[in-house]
Amino acid sequence: MSQESQHGKWTLSSSDEEDSALVQSRTQYFSSDNIRQTDQLLEAKDELDLFPSSPGSEAGQASSPWEPVKTESPGASGEMYLALKRKTEPEDSGWALSSSDEGSDSEPESQKQTKTCLPSPKRVKLDKESSVPERVPLASREPEVDETLDTWDVLQGSEPFCFYLTKVTGIERKYNVGALNIKDILSPLFGTLKESVQFNYCVDVHWLVKQYPPEFRYTPVTIVHGEKRGFKNRLQQEADAYDHVHLCQAKLDIAFGTHHTKLMLLLYEEGFRIVIHTANLFAADWYQKTQGIWMSPLYPKLPEGSPATAGESRTQFKHDIIEYLEAYRSPTLNEWADRIKEHDLSETRVHLIGSTPGRYQGANMKKWGHLKLRKLLSENTQPIPNAESWPVVGQFSSIGSMGWEKNKWLASEFQSSLSTLGNGKKKALCPESPLHLVYPTVENVRTSLEGYPAGGSLPYSIQTAQKQLWLHSYFHKWSAEVTGRSHAMPHIKTYMRISPDFKELAWFLVTSANLSKAAWGTMEKNNTQMTVRSYELGVLFLPSAFNMSCFPIERSPFPSSKSPSASFTVPFDLPPEHYSSKDRPWIWNIPYTQETDINGNIWVPS
């Protein structure tokens, strides 16, 4: 049913339970063909200089890497900007090694959704000066491995938290000191790699293989994914080009769930390492977006004959990561769980927060999602005087359906979990407890390093937005001057409890989980059942694991080994600035009439 609203023309979603922010975006903007095209542009970087030297310049009008790409997809109209693939169909169940499951089902007509595209811009020069960053030449967009990288400097500089941001092309060099990209992570500087597993949501196999250094490029790689039907077939075709790449399909039993976890398991000759991060496995996610990484220490192998409980950390991380892998019910991942059992993870100082699809009751309700977070905060933190004045801050890149009223989920069970401090009898959550939600505005996207194409990684559909206008009163702008990433749109997801003066943290979480019930779970049947739809993974930093009462907040860029700090650097600016009356959240499907991007292009409806 089509209607007119203050946001423009919109259509009612078919299901309140649909995590439309992720599901709908897959069809609307992304295609694997565009991955190939982006790759080809990057490979041709020595011959092409497609970016203008400055916004609105004549060179910019003559050529731009964001020329619309014609699409042949059924249901698509107009033109589509370079982006990456997604899908709409609900997942069916069953894990499998994809090589043994080559058949595909045709998508039922009833489940097909109309594909809509960003409008084609008309090029005009800017009428007035605008404070926007200069577009970076394509030839320098993809960060290279830092040949001078001192491994120990990076590791010591990140201590004790082992938390990193990804490198961003187009910002001052000082803001990339201590940051990592994927080639750094897979570099021989961190160990002699024997085999690896890559868990992710979107994967460009050809690009991923090229991120491994030459000496490790053909070591066995398993890719854990949640693709189905045609998208799975295309992924299989990409993997078939490499004998050493194998696919493992995650089981998704509940409709509208996704395999959203970003995890690397790295087996070295010297030991084992776990990396939990927020980036998809394709080029665009690793060069001009704000992403987060937690990289474990190098875990040594235990002596043969060690008891099953050996190598556990005080945070129970070993138990939890094994339990997470076993939840896939995959023989392949069970073998990796057995490998983890052989290693000493006792130096881990973070807690694991995972989500796996299912309907859980009894004690199992607290194993996953926001109830797992609530349990850890209850058991490992202490009540704080005047806790109701300590805000909860959530920052994310996608928003799902939460209902017509805030008390349906966000301001009830979810905020209650995030507001838990200690296990005192006094209720930790008060109506006055502030909740700040950091999400980019239209202006944030327009003035970003990527311009409007950055909005392709910030799905919030008009169908969902229209049903929850109350949510927008919680929104705060994205700004990251402290880390030099104000113009690098956030794909990172972070949640925290912070002091009223924004100088201390009660806890900090970096995760793949966006603001949605599918990711965090929702309580049902009079709070006797917890339903989770998606796979997610993150790490929780608690002061108790670092022998601290609170984390002091670092107000400068990430420290190096020359100036290590026990303070925590939040990736964005604090306190977050509230939306003004003229600010609008980035919402999909809205024709932003007369919006001018940083190249001077005016966006009009197609």
C-alpha positions as CSV (number, residue, x, y, z in Angstrom):
1,M,0.0,0.0,0.0
2,S,1.6,3.2,-1.1
3,Q,1.1,6.4,0.9
4,E,2.4,9.9,1.1
5,S,4.1,11.1,4.2
6,Q,6.5,13.8,5.5
7,H,9.3,11.6,4.3
8,G,7.9,11.3,0.8
9,K,6.3,8.3,-0.9
10,W,6.6,5.1,1.0
11,T,5.2,1.6,1.2
12,L,4.2,-0.4,4.3
13,S,6.5,-3.3,5.1
14,S,5.0,-6.7,4.9
15,S,6.3,-7.7,8.4
16,D,7.1,-5.9,11.6
17,E,9.5,-8.7,12.4
18,E,11.6,-8.1,9.3
19,D,15.0,-6.7,9.9
20,S,14.4,-4.5,6.9
21,A,17.4,-2.4,7.4
22,L,19.6,-5.3,6.3
23,V,17.3,-7.5,4.3
24,Q,15.9,-4.8,2.0
25,S,19.2,-3.1,1.4
26,R,20.7,-6.2,-0.2
27,T,18.4,-6.0,-3.2
28,Q,18.2,-2.2,-3.5
29,Y,21.8,-1.3,-3.9
30,F,24.1,-4.2,-4.2
31,S,25.3,-6.6,-6.9
32,S,28.3,-8.8,-7.3
33,D,28.8,-7.4,-10.8
34,N,29.7,-4.1,-9.2
35,I,32.3,-5.8,-7.0
36,R,34.0,-6.9,-10.1
37,Q,33.7,-3.5,-11.6
38,T,35.2,-1.8,-8.5
39,D,38.0,-4.4,-8.5
40,Q,38.8,-3.6,-12.2
41,L,38.9,0.1,-11.4
42,L,41.3,-0.5,-8.5
43,E,43.5,-2.7,-10.7
44,A,43.6,0.0,-13.4
45,K,44.7,2.6,-10.9
46,D,48.0,3.2,-12.6
47,E,46.3,4.1,-15.8
48,L,43.3,6.0,-14.5
49,D,42.9,9.1,-12.4
50,L,39.2,9.3,-12.1
51,F,38.8,11.6,-9.2
52,P,38.7,15.4,-9.5
53,S,41.4,17.4,-7.9
54,S,38.9,19.4,-5.9
55,P,35.1,19.3,-5.4
56,G,33.2,20.9,-8.3
57,S,36.3,21.3,-10.5
58,E,36.2,21.0,-14.2
59,A,38.1,17.8,-14.0
60,G,35.5,16.5,-11.6
61,Q,32.7,17.3,-14.1
62,A,34.7,15.6,-16.9
63,S,35.2,12.3,-15.1
64,S,34.1,10.6,-11.9
65,P,34.6,7.1,-10.6
66,W,31.0,7.2,-9.4
67,E,29.5,7.2,-12.8
68,P,26.2,5.3,-12.7
69,V,26.5,1.7,-13.6
70,K,23.8,0.2,-15.8
71,T,22.1,-2.8,-14.1
72,E,20.3,-5.6,-15.8
73,S,18.7,-7.1,-12.7
74,P,15.0,-7.9,-13.0
75,G,12.9,-5.2,-11.3
76,A,15.7,-2.6,-11.3
77,S,15.1,0.7,-12.9
78,G,17.3,3.6,-13.8
79,E,20.9,3.4,-12.9
80,M,22.9,2.2,-9.9
81,Y,26.0,3.5,-8.3
82,L,29.0,1.3,-7.7
83,A,28.2,-0.7,-4.6
84,L,28.2,-4.3,-3.4
85,K,25.7,-7.2,-3.3
86,R,22.9,-8.0,-0.9
87,K,19.7,-10.0,-1.1
88,T,16.1,-10.0,0.1
89,E,14.8,-13.5,0.4
90,P,14.4,-15.0,4.0
91,E,17.0,-17.7,4.7
92,D,16.0,-21.3,4.7
93,S,17.7,-23.7,7.1
94,G,20.6,-26.0,6.9
95,W,24.4,-25.6,7.0
96,A,26.5,-27.2,4.3
97,L,29.8,-27.1,2.6
98,S,28.7,-25.3,-0.5
99,S,30.7,-27.5,-2.8
100,S,28.4,-30.4,-2.0
101,D,25.2,-28.3,-2.4
102,E,25.3,-26.9,-5.9
103,G,21.6,-26.8,-6.6
104,S,19.6,-23.5,-6.3
105,D,16.0,-22.7,-5.8
106,S,14.2,-20.1,-7.8
107,E,13.0,-17.3,-5.6
108,P,9.2,-17.4,-5.2
109,E,7.4,-14.5,-6.9
110,S,5.7,-13.7,-3.7
111,Q,9.1,-13.0,-2.0
112,K,10.5,-10.8,-4.7
113,Q,10.8,-7.1,-3.9
114,T,11.0,-4.2,-6.3
115,K,14.6,-3.0,-6.7
116,T,15.0,0.8,-6.4
117,C,18.2,2.7,-7.1
118,L,19.7,6.0,-6.2
119,P,18.7,8.8,-8.6
120,S,21.1,9.9,-11.3
121,P,22.8,13.2,-10.4
122,K,23.0,16.2,-12.7
123,R,26.5,17.8,-12.6
124,V,26.7,21.4,-11.6
125,K,29.3,23.5,-9.9
126,L,28.8,24.4,-6.3
127,D,27.2,27.8,-5.9
128,K,29.1,28.5,-2.7
129,E,32.1,27.3,-0.8
130,S,31.4,24.2,1.2
131,S,33.5,22.7,4.0
132,V,33.9,19.2,2.6
133,P,37.0,17.0,2.2
134,E,38.8,16.7,-1.1
135,R,38.1,13.6,-3.0
136,V,41.1,11.2,-2.9
137,P,42.5,9.9,-6.3
138,L,41.5,6.4,-7.0
139,A,45.2,5.5,-7.4
140,S,45.6,6.0,-3.6
141,R,42.3,4.8,-2.3
142,E,43.2,1.3,-1.2
143,P,45.7,1.4,1.7
144,E,48.7,-0.8,1.2
145,V,50.6,-2.8,3.8
146,D,53.0,-0.5,5.7
147,E,56.4,-2.0,4.9
148,T,57.9,-0.2,7.9
149,L,55.3,-1.5,10.3
150,D,56.9,-2.5,13.5
151,T,54.7,-5.3,14.8
152,W,55.7,-4.9,18.4
153,D,55.2,-1.1,18.3
154,V,51.6,-1.7,17.1
155,L,50.9,-4.4,19.6
156,Q,52.4,-2.5,22.5
157,G,50.7,0.7,21.5
158,S,47.3,-1.0,21.6
159,E,47.8,-2.5,25.1
160,P,46.1,-3.3,27.2
161,F,42.9,-3.3,25.1
162,C,44.1,-4.7,21.7
163,F,41.5,-2.5,20.0
164,Y,42.2,-0.9,16.7
165,L,40.6,1.2,14.0
166,T,41.1,0.4,10.3
167,K,43.3,2.6,8.2
168,V,41.5,5.3,6.2
169,T,42.8,6.7,3.0
170,G,42.5,10.5,2.7
171,I,43.0,11.5,6.4
172,E,46.1,12.8,8.1
173,R,48.8,10.2,8.6
174,K,48.9,10.7,12.4
175,Y,45.4,9.3,12.6
176,N,46.5,6.0,11.0
177,V,49.4,5.5,13.4
178,G,48.5,2.3,15.2
179,A,45.6,1.5,12.8
180,L,45.5,-1.7,10.8
181,N,44.2,-2.9,7.5
182,I,43.5,-6.4,6.4
183,K,46.8,-6.9,4.8
184,D,48.5,-5.9,8.0
185,I,46.5,-8.4,9.9
186,L,47.4,-11.2,7.5
187,S,51.0,-10.1,7.3
188,P,53.8,-12.5,8.2
189,L,54.8,-10.0,10.8
190,F,52.1,-11.5,13.0
191,G,52.9,-15.2,12.5
192,T,53.5,-17.9,9.9
193,L,50.0,-18.6,8.7
194,K,49.0,-22.3,8.0
195,E,45.3,-22.1,7.6
196,S,42.4,-19.6,8.3
197,V,38.7,-19.2,8.5
198,Q,36.9,-16.0,7.4
199,F,33.3,-15.5,8.8
200,N,31.4,-12.7,7.2
201,Y,28.3,-11.2,5.6
202,C,29.5,-10.1,2.2
203,V,32.5,-11.6,0.6
204,D,34.4,-10.8,-2.6
205,V,36.5,-13.9,-2.9
206,H,38.9,-12.6,-5.6
207,W,39.6,-9.5,-3.5
208,L,40.0,-11.5,-0.3
209,V,42.6,-13.9,-1.8
210,K,44.7,-10.9,-2.9
211,Q,44.8,-9.6,0.7
212,Y,46.9,-12.6,1.8
213,P,50.6,-12.0,1.3
214,P,52.3,-14.1,-1.5
215,E,53.8,-16.6,1.0
216,F,50.4,-17.4,2.5
217,R,48.2,-16.8,-0.6
218,Y,47.4,-20.4,-1.2
219,T,47.1,-21.7,2.3
220,P,43.7,-23.2,3.0
221,V,40.9,-20.7,3.6
222,T,37.4,-21.5,4.7
223,I,34.7,-18.9,4.2
224,V,31.7,-19.1,6.5
225,H,28.7,-17.3,4.9
226,G,24.9,-17.2,4.9
227,E,24.1,-16.9,1.2
228,K,21.3,-18.8,-0.5
229,R,20.2,-19.5,-4.0
230,G,21.6,-17.4,-6.8
231,F,23.9,-15.4,-4.4
232,K,25.3,-18.7,-3.1
233,N,25.9,-20.0,-6.6
234,R,27.8,-16.8,-7.5
235,L,29.9,-17.1,-4.4
236,Q,30.6,-20.7,-5.2
237,Q,31.7,-19.8,-8.7
238,E,34.1,-17.3,-7.3
239,A,35.5,-19.9,-4.9
240,D,35.8,-22.5,-7.6
241,A,38.6,-20.5,-9.2
242,Y,40.8,-21.3,-6.2
243,D,41.6,-24.9,-5.1
244,H,42.5,-23.7,-1.6
245,V,39.2,-21.8,-0.9
246,H,36.3,-23.7,0.7
247,L,32.8,-22.5,1.6
248,C,30.8,-23.4,4.7
249,Q,27.2,-22.3,4.7
250,A,25.8,-21.1,8.1
251,K,22.4,-22.5,9.2
252,L,19.7,-19.9,9.3
253,D,16.5,-21.4,10.6
254,I,14.4,-18.2,11.2
255,A,13.2,-15.9,8.5
256,F,14.9,-12.6,8.0
257,G,18.0,-13.7,9.9
258,T,21.5,-13.0,8.4
259,H,25.0,-14.3,8.9
260,H,26.4,-11.0,10.0
261,T,29.5,-12.1,12.1
262,K,32.9,-10.7,11.2
263,L,35.5,-13.1,12.6
264,M,38.9,-14.5,11.6
265,L,40.4,-17.7,12.9
266,L,44.1,-17.7,12.1
267,L,46.2,-20.9,12.7
268,Y,49.9,-20.3,12.7
269,E,53.0,-22.5,13.1
270,E,53.6,-20.5,16.3
271,G,50.1,-20.6,17.7
272,F,46.6,-19.3,17.2
273,R,44.9,-15.9,16.9
274,I,41.3,-14.7,16.9
275,V,40.3,-11.4,15.2
276,I,36.8,-9.9,15.7
277,H,36.0,-6.9,13.5
278,T,33.2,-5.0,11.8
279,A,34.2,-4.9,8.1
280,N,32.8,-6.9,5.2
281,L,35.3,-8.6,3.0
282,F,35.5,-6.3,0.0
283,A,37.6,-3.3,-0.9
284,A,35.2,-0.5,-0.1
285,D,34.8,-1.5,3.5
286,W,38.5,-1.3,4.2
287,Y,39.7,2.0,2.8
288,Q,37.4,4.9,3.6
289,K,35.0,3.8,6.3
290,T,35.4,3.8,10.1
291,Q,35.7,0.2,11.2
292,G,36.8,-1.5,14.4
293,I,39.1,-4.5,15.2
294,W,39.9,-6.5,18.3
295,M,42.9,-8.7,17.7
296,S,43.8,-11.3,20.3
297,P,47.3,-12.1,21.6
298,L,49.1,-15.0,19.9
299,Y,47.8,-18.0,21.8
300,P,50.4,-20.7,22.4
301,K,49.7,-24.4,22.1
302,L,49.1,-26.2,25.4
303,P,51.3,-29.2,26.3
304,E,49.9,-32.5,25.2
305,G,47.7,-34.1,27.8
306,S,46.4,-30.9,29.2
307,P,43.0,-31.1,30.9
308,A,40.0,-29.8,29.1
309,T,39.8,-26.8,31.4
310,A,43.3,-25.7,30.7
311,G,44.0,-22.3,29.0
312,E,40.8,-20.6,30.1
313,S,40.8,-16.9,30.8
314,R,39.1,-15.1,33.7
315,T,36.5,-13.9,31.2
316,Q,35.5,-17.4,30.1
317,F,36.4,-16.4,26.6
318,K,37.7,-19.9,25.6
319,H,34.4,-21.5,26.7
320,D,32.3,-18.9,24.9
321,I,34.1,-19.0,21.5
322,I,34.0,-22.8,21.5
323,E,30.3,-22.7,22.3
324,Y,29.7,-20.1,19.6
325,L,31.4,-22.3,16.9
326,E,29.6,-25.4,18.0
327,A,26.3,-23.5,17.6
328,Y,26.8,-23.7,13.8
329,R,26.4,-27.5,14.0
330,S,29.0,-27.8,11.3
331,P,31.6,-30.6,11.3
332,T,34.1,-28.2,9.7
333,L,33.7,-25.6,12.5
334,N,33.7,-28.3,15.2
335,E,37.2,-29.2,14.0
336,W,38.2,-25.6,14.5
337,A,36.6,-25.6,18.0
338,D,38.8,-28.6,18.8
339,R,41.9,-26.7,17.6
340,I,41.0,-23.8,19.9
341,K,40.8,-26.4,22.8
342,E,44.5,-27.2,22.2
343,H,45.6,-23.6,22.8
344,D,46.1,-21.4,25.9
345,L,43.7,-18.5,25.8
346,S,44.3,-17.4,29.4
347,E,45.7,-14.0,28.5
348,T,42.3,-12.9,27.0
349,R,40.9,-9.9,28.9
350,V,37.6,-9.4,27.0
351,H,34.2,-11.1,27.2
352,L,32.5,-12.5,24.2
353,I,29.0,-11.4,23.2
354,G,27.5,-13.5,20.5
355,S,24.1,-14.1,18.8
356,T,23.0,-17.3,17.1
357,P,19.6,-18.0,15.5
358,G,17.1,-19.8,17.7
359,R,14.4,-19.7,20.3
360,Y,15.8,-20.1,23.7
361,Q,14.2,-20.8,27.1
362,G,15.4,-21.2,30.7
363,A,19.1,-20.8,31.3
364,N,19.8,-20.8,27.5
365,M,18.1,-17.4,27.2
366,K,21.2,-15.7,28.8
367,K,23.7,-17.3,26.4
368,W,23.1,-14.9,23.5
369,G,22.3,-11.3,22.5
370,H,21.3,-8.6,24.9
371,L,20.5,-11.0,27.7
372,K,24.1,-12.2,27.6
373,L,25.2,-8.6,27.9
374,R,22.8,-8.1,30.8
375,K,24.2,-11.2,32.6
376,L,27.8,-10.1,32.2
377,L,27.1,-6.6,33.4
378,S,25.2,-7.9,36.4
379,E,28.0,-10.3,37.4
380,N,31.1,-8.3,36.6
381,T,30.3,-4.6,37.4
382,Q,29.5,-2.7,40.5
383,P,26.6,-0.3,41.1
384,I,27.5,3.3,40.6
385,P,26.1,6.2,42.7
386,N,23.6,8.2,40.7
387,A,23.8,5.6,37.9
388,E,20.6,7.0,36.4
389,S,22.7,10.0,35.2
390,W,25.2,7.8,33.3
391,P,24.0,7.8,29.7
392,V,23.9,4.7,27.5
393,V,25.4,5.5,24.0
394,G,24.8,3.3,21.0
395,Q,26.4,3.8,17.6
396,F,25.6,1.6,14.6
397,S,25.2,1.6,10.8
398,S,21.8,-0.1,10.3
399,I,18.5,0.2,12.0
400,G,15.7,-2.5,12.1
401,S,12.1,-2.4,12.9
402,M,11.4,-1.9,16.7
403,G,7.7,-1.2,16.7
404,W,5.3,1.8,16.8
405,E,6.3,2.7,20.4
406,K,9.7,3.0,22.1
407,N,8.5,0.7,24.9
408,K,7.9,-2.2,22.6
409,W,11.6,-3.1,22.7
410,L,14.2,-0.3,22.7
411,A,13.3,1.6,25.8
412,S,12.2,-1.6,27.7
413,E,14.1,-4.8,27.4
414,F,17.1,-3.6,25.3
415,Q,17.8,-0.4,27.3
416,S,17.3,-2.4,30.5
417,S,20.1,-4.7,29.5
418,L,22.4,-1.9,28.5
419,S,21.7,0.0,31.7
420,T,22.5,-2.9,34.1
421,L,25.3,-2.2,36.6
422,G,25.9,-4.8,39.2
423,N,23.3,-7.2,40.7
424,G,21.9,-4.9,43.4
425,K,18.2,-5.1,44.2
426,K,17.6,-1.5,43.2
427,K,16.5,-1.2,39.6
428,A,19.4,0.2,37.5
429,L,17.2,1.7,34.8
430,C,15.3,4.9,35.6
431,P,13.1,6.9,33.2
432,E,15.6,9.7,33.4
433,S,18.5,7.6,32.1
434,P,19.7,9.3,28.9
435,L,20.0,7.2,25.7
436,H,22.1,8.7,22.9
437,L,22.0,7.0,19.5
438,V,24.7,8.0,17.1
439,Y,23.7,7.7,13.4
440,P,24.9,9.7,10.4
441,T,22.8,12.6,9.0
442,V,22.3,13.3,5.3
443,E,24.9,16.0,5.6
444,N,27.4,13.5,7.1
445,V,27.0,11.3,4.1
446,R,27.0,14.1,1.6
447,T,30.3,15.5,2.9
448,S,32.0,12.1,3.5
449,L,35.1,10.9,1.7
450,E,33.0,8.7,-0.5
451,G,30.1,11.1,-1.0
452,Y,26.6,9.6,-1.4
453,P,27.8,6.1,-2.2
454,A,28.8,5.8,1.5
455,G,25.1,5.7,2.2
456,G,25.0,2.3,0.7
457,S,26.5,1.0,3.9
458,L,23.9,2.8,6.1
459,P,20.6,1.0,5.5
460,Y,17.6,2.5,7.2
461,S,14.6,2.1,5.0
462,I,11.7,4.5,4.7
463,Q,9.3,1.7,5.4
464,T,10.9,1.2,8.8
465,A,11.5,4.8,9.5
466,Q,7.9,5.8,9.0
467,K,6.8,3.3,11.6
468,Q,9.1,4.6,14.3
469,L,9.3,8.4,14.0
470,W,9.7,8.5,17.8
471,L,13.3,7.0,17.3
472,H,14.6,10.2,15.7
473,S,14.4,12.1,18.9
474,Y,17.3,9.9,20.2
475,F,19.6,10.6,17.3
476,H,23.0,12.4,17.5
477,K,25.3,13.3,14.7
478,W,28.4,11.4,13.7
479,S,31.5,13.3,14.4
480,A,35.0,11.9,14.9
481,E,37.5,14.7,15.1
482,V,39.3,12.9,17.9
483,T,40.3,10.0,15.6
484,G,40.3,12.1,12.3
485,R,37.4,10.1,10.9
486,S,34.5,12.6,10.8
487,H,34.4,12.1,7.0
488,A,34.9,8.4,7.1
489,M,31.3,7.0,7.5
490,P,30.9,4.5,10.3
491,H,30.4,0.9,9.6
492,I,31.7,0.2,13.1
493,K,29.1,-0.6,15.8
494,T,29.8,0.4,19.4
495,Y,27.8,0.6,22.7
496,M,28.9,2.0,26.0
497,R,27.9,3.3,29.4
498,I,29.5,6.6,30.1
499,S,29.8,9.1,33.0
500,P,27.7,12.3,32.9
501,D,30.9,14.4,32.2
502,F,31.9,12.0,29.4
503,K,35.3,11.3,31.1
504,E,34.9,7.7,32.2
505,L,33.5,4.4,30.8
506,A,31.7,1.8,32.9
507,W,32.1,-0.6,29.9
508,F,32.6,-0.6,26.1
509,L,31.5,-3.0,23.4
510,V,32.5,-3.3,19.8
511,T,30.4,-5.7,17.8
512,S,28.8,-6.6,14.4
513,A,25.4,-6.1,15.9
514,N,23.3,-3.2,14.6
515,L,20.3,-1.7,16.3
516,S,17.8,-4.4,15.6
517,K,15.8,-7.2,17.3
518,A,17.1,-9.7,14.8
519,A,20.7,-9.0,15.9
520,W,20.1,-8.6,19.7
521,G,17.1,-10.9,20.3
522,T,13.7,-10.1,21.6
523,M,11.8,-11.6,24.5
524,E,8.5,-13.4,23.8
525,K,5.9,-15.5,25.6
526,N,5.6,-13.3,28.6
527,N,9.4,-13.1,28.8
528,T,9.9,-16.8,29.0
529,Q,11.5,-17.1,25.5
530,M,14.3,-15.3,23.8
531,T,14.2,-15.3,19.9
532,V,17.4,-14.4,18.0
533,R,17.4,-14.4,14.2
534,S,21.0,-13.6,13.2
535,Y,24.6,-14.5,13.8
536,E,26.6,-11.6,15.4
537,L,29.8,-11.4,17.4
538,G,31.5,-8.7,19.5
539,V,33.8,-8.2,22.5
540,L,32.9,-6.5,25.7
541,F,35.6,-4.5,27.6
542,L,34.9,-4.5,31.4
543,P,37.1,-2.5,33.8
544,S,37.2,-5.5,36.3
545,A,39.1,-7.6,33.7
546,F,41.8,-4.9,33.6
547,N,41.9,-4.4,37.4
548,M,40.2,-1.0,37.0
549,S,37.0,0.6,38.4
550,C,36.3,2.6,35.2
551,F,38.1,3.3,31.9
552,P,39.5,6.8,31.7
553,I,38.7,8.2,28.2
554,E,41.6,9.2,26.0
555,R,41.0,12.5,24.1
556,S,43.8,12.1,21.6
557,P,44.4,9.8,18.7
558,F,45.4,6.2,19.5
559,P,48.7,6.1,21.4
560,S,51.8,4.5,20.0
561,S,54.2,2.3,21.9
562,K,56.3,5.4,22.6
563,S,53.4,6.9,24.6
564,P,51.2,4.0,25.7
565,S,48.1,4.8,27.7
566,A,45.7,2.8,29.9
567,S,42.9,5.2,28.7
568,F,40.3,4.1,26.2
569,T,39.9,6.0,22.9
570,V,36.3,6.1,21.8
571,P,36.1,6.2,18.0
572,F,33.8,9.2,17.8
573,D,33.5,12.6,19.6
574,L,32.0,12.9,23.1
575,P,29.6,14.2,24.0
576,P,27.7,13.5,20.8
577,E,26.0,16.4,19.2
578,H,22.2,16.1,19.1
579,Y,20.4,16.5,15.8
580,S,19.2,20.1,15.1
581,S,15.9,21.0,13.6
582,K,17.5,21.0,10.1
583,D,19.3,17.7,10.4
584,R,17.8,14.6,8.9
585,P,18.9,11.0,9.4
586,W,20.2,9.1,6.4
587,I,17.1,7.2,5.3
588,W,16.9,5.0,2.2
589,N,14.3,5.5,-0.6
590,I,13.9,9.2,0.1
591,P,14.5,11.4,-3.0
592,Y,16.8,14.0,-1.5
593,T,15.8,16.7,-3.9
594,Q,18.4,19.5,-4.5
595,E,21.0,17.7,-2.4
596,T,24.5,18.5,-3.7
597,D,27.3,16.1,-3.1
598,I,31.0,16.9,-2.7
599,N,31.6,16.7,-6.4
600,G,29.0,19.4,-7.0
601,N,26.4,16.9,-8.3
602,I,22.7,17.7,-7.5
603,W,20.6,14.7,-6.7
604,V,17.1,14.7,-8.1
605,P,14.5,12.0,-8.3
606,S,15.0,9.6,-11.2
